[in-house]
């Protein structure tokens, strides 16, 4: 177990909400850990993780992230870089950790419809409403709503694979002449995806532990009429956009509009994990994984602080691996020290929270100054500050503030 460095209560959550990118429920707890508590950290290939981090960190808007991104360039000791400037933060809402896999499908297709290639891949309609749900999957596929509107990017030969292409959100279409059309996520019809695997379980066709992507595909193909009906159980419908000039050896574009990296890119819930942040993953299951990932993507089914989706590559082999991943585990977000200790309080400090008082505690202490050899780049000064005002009606209104500073002093290398 990780020692509880911080008891997470409502005041703390309100203070750190901007740190995690949005509103945070009072059910969420946060613990600042140490790197020695991360299983497999010492053996990790930190250099590979740093390269992937550098692909997207320059797109992060907060100044502290951008400063660390500049500092990461030409690092000779990536492990020391992460340990010096970050702290592992465990965020939990009491739901168990769940980690799945996703991949980039590759379908056979054509630029024009033929007797073989009959199922269109659509781009986003220009008149799609943004303030309300649009037509359902069933209505789109049975009423010809998108037909004859010049919205087809390509046609493919397998409606089941096309359905799973929409679940993945990106993919490739290999044309008869060998050229490849790269597809990225273009939008959706405003309706949520419903699990067809769960529907098969509800109908008593399979038990929960038997369901996988390949099992679903096989059942739909064996039962074409009932299978098409099953696919319409999910009302969500995804549209695509063609991505020109994306090299064939690059991965698909993620939520940061940068190519994903196999077994390094992770889809997360951005309400809790900033896109671009390093994430230490400890996944259980038949293929245990201890790895430093980078949060570079999102997904409609990825909800919660301990929910992650691992990008495992391109093609059918990757699809089989992705379909087999549904494992427990845990993950730590590597936050800049400033953000990890935003609400740093004295041990035993008491603060007004709602209708009662709760105890706070922090075990780790920051040294006021720390020297580091920096050949290039800025000398960073971090300020740690948290503010919380007692609820309206309290007498008197109380405001507490605690500030800490960590100055990285340049020294001779």
Secondary structure as the mmCIF struct_conf table of DSSP 4:
data_model
#
loop_
_struct_conf.conf_type_id
_struct_conf.id
_struct_conf.beg_label_comp_id
_struct_conf.beg_label_asym_id
_struct_conf.beg_label_seq_id
_struct_conf.end_label_comp_id
_struct_conf.end_label_asym_id
_struct_conf.end_label_seq_id
BEND BEND1 UNK A 5 UNK A 6
HELX_RH_AL_P HELX_RH_AL_P1 UNK A 10 UNK A 16
TURN_TY1_P TURN_TY1_P1 UNK A 17 UNK A 21
BEND BEND2 UNK A 22 UNK A 22
TURN_TY1_P TURN_TY1_P2 UNK A 26 UNK A 27
STRN STRN1 UNK A 29 UNK A 32
HELX_RH_3T_P HELX_RH_3T_P1 UNK A 35 UNK A 37
BEND BEND3 UNK A 38 UNK A 38
TURN_TY1_P TURN_TY1_P3 UNK A 39 UNK A 43
BEND BEND4 UNK A 44 UNK A 44
HELX_RH_AL_P HELX_RH_AL_P2 UNK A 46 UNK A 56
HELX_RH_3T_P HELX_RH_3T_P2 UNK A 57 UNK A 59
BEND BEND5 UNK A 62 UNK A 62
HELX_RH_AL_P HELX_RH_AL_P3 UNK A 63 UNK A 72
TURN_TY1_P TURN_TY1_P4 UNK A 73 UNK A 74
BEND BEND6 UNK A 76 UNK A 76
HELX_RH_AL_P HELX_RH_AL_P4 UNK A 78 UNK A 85
STRN STRN2 UNK A 86 UNK A 92
BEND BEND7 UNK A 94 UNK A 95
HELX_LH_PP_P HELX_LH_PP_P1 UNK A 96 UNK A 97
STRN STRN3 UNK A 98 UNK A 110
BEND BEND8 UNK A 111 UNK A 112
BEND BEND9 UNK A 115 UNK A 116
STRN STRN4 UNK A 119 UNK A 122
STRN STRN5 UNK A 123 UNK A 123
HELX_LH_PP_P HELX_LH_PP_P2 UNK A 124 UNK A 125
TURN_TY1_P TURN_TY1_P5 UNK A 126 UNK A 127
BEND BEND10 UNK A 130 UNK A 132
HELX_RH_AL_P HELX_RH_AL_P5 UNK A 137 UNK A 142
TURN_TY1_P TURN_TY1_P6 UNK A 143 UNK A 148
BEND BEND11 UNK A 149 UNK A 150
STRN STRN6 UNK A 152 UNK A 156
BEND BEND12 UNK A 157 UNK A 157
HELX_RH_AL_P HELX_RH_AL_P6 UNK A 159 UNK A 168
BEND BEND13 UNK A 169 UNK A 169
STRN STRN7 UNK A 171 UNK A 175
TURN_TY1_P TURN_TY1_P7 UNK A 176 UNK A 177
BEND BEND14 UNK A 178 UNK A 178
STRN STRN8 UNK A 180 UNK A 188
BEND BEND15 UNK A 190 UNK A 190
HELX_RH_AL_P HELX_RH_AL_P7 UNK A 196 UNK A 202
TURN_TY1_P TURN_TY1_P8 UNK A 203 UNK A 204
BEND BEND16 UNK A 205 UNK A 206
HELX_RH_3T_P HELX_RH_3T_P3 UNK A 208 UNK A 210
HELX_RH_AL_P HELX_RH_AL_P8 UNK A 213 UNK A 222
BEND BEND17 UNK A 223 UNK A 223
HELX_RH_AL_P HELX_RH_AL_P9 UNK A 224 UNK A 231
TURN_TY1_P TURN_TY1_P9 UNK A 232 UNK A 233
BEND BEND18 UNK A 234 UNK A 234
STRN STRN9 UNK A 238 UNK A 242
TURN_TY1_P TURN_TY1_P10 UNK A 244 UNK A 245
TURN_TY1_P TURN_TY1_P11 UNK A 248 UNK A 249
BEND BEND19 UNK A 250 UNK A 250
STRN STRN10 UNK A 253 UNK A 253
TURN_TY1_P TURN_TY1_P12 UNK A 255 UNK A 256
BEND BEND20 UNK A 257 UNK A 258
STRN STRN11 UNK A 259 UNK A 259
TURN_TY1_P TURN_TY1_P13 UNK A 262 UNK A 264
STRN STRN12 UNK A 265 UNK A 267
TURN_TY1_P TURN_TY1_P14 UNK A 270 UNK A 272
BEND BEND21 UNK A 273 UNK A 273
TURN_TY1_P TURN_TY1_P15 UNK A 275 UNK A 276
STRN STRN13 UNK A 278 UNK A 283
BEND BEND22 UNK A 285 UNK A 285
TURN_TY1_P TURN_TY1_P16 UNK A 286 UNK A 287
STRN STRN14 UNK A 289 UNK A 297
TURN_TY1_P TURN_TY1_P17 UNK A 300 UNK A 301
BEND BEND23 UNK A 304 UNK A 304
TURN_TY1_P TURN_TY1_P18 UNK A 305 UNK A 306
STRN STRN15 UNK A 307 UNK A 314
BEND BEND24 UNK A 315 UNK A 315
HELX_RH_AL_P HELX_RH_AL_P10 UNK A 316 UNK A 323
TURN_TY1_P TURN_TY1_P19 UNK A 324 UNK A 324
STRN STRN16 UNK A 326 UNK A 327
STRN STRN17 UNK A 329 UNK A 336
HELX_RH_AL_P HELX_RH_AL_P11 UNK A 337 UNK A 340
TURN_TY1_P TURN_TY1_P20 UNK A 341 UNK A 343
TURN_TY1_P TURN_TY1_P21 UNK A 347 UNK A 348
STRN STRN18 UNK A 350 UNK A 353
TURN_TY1_P TURN_TY1_P22 UNK A 354 UNK A 355
STRN STRN19 UNK A 356 UNK A 359
BEND BEND25 UNK A 368 UNK A 368
STRN STRN20 UNK A 369 UNK A 372
BEND BEND26 UNK A 375 UNK A 377
HELX_LH_PP_P HELX_LH_PP_P3 UNK A 378 UNK A 380
STRN STRN21 UNK A 381 UNK A 389
HELX_LH_PP_P HELX_LH_PP_P4 UNK A 390 UNK A 391
TURN_TY1_P TURN_TY1_P23 UNK A 392 UNK A 393
BEND BEND27 UNK A 395 UNK A 396
STRN STRN22 UNK A 399 UNK A 410
#
